[in-house]
Amino acid sequence: MNHFYGNIPEEALKGDVLQILILHYNEFEGPLPRTLLNCIALQVLDVGNNGLNDSFPHWLDALPQLAVLILSCNNFYGVIGNPTTKIPFPMLRVLDLSNNHFTGHLPENYLLHFTGIINDITPHLVVTYSNDHLYYAFGSSVMLVVKGSEHPVEEILYLYTLIDLSSNMFDGDIPNSIGILADGGNSIATIKAWISGSTEPLL
């Protein structure tokens, strides 16, 4: 944990070799810098637990390698709406939008096109979950810890998937695409979302 504050500097995000950017647990504010679009090799973007204030960053759905997107515990707001590309977030495995101020219906058009989750397509990135934290590394064999139980996953722990939309202000019906994601491939899938007026997670 650090205590950086102010806007995320755009000047630092102009290269095309950056693969992992973790800025969580700081005091950054303002919008996400659009220069992130230049980071075409980016696989992990974690800006959770800051004070960022922005609408949903649709423009990130064009990043071809992005596997992990964590926007949780910020001040993102508004309706998520529709993708900007035909196949948005083609490699996405982890999406955490929890504890923000998103409104409207759940983003069905995005959920329908998360091919990285549905088809187990992913870059060579290991995502592990332990003690309520996600860890990212490049490798081939890890121990996955879920609710205190260890699960060895050899060679293929590109399979951990997570969608967390909880603690927002979504309303409307639960889209059928949630079921498609939960059943897709052989992945270890966790999907959480609370609808306005409901007290139970979807899965």
Disulfide bonds with the S-S distance in Angstrom:
none
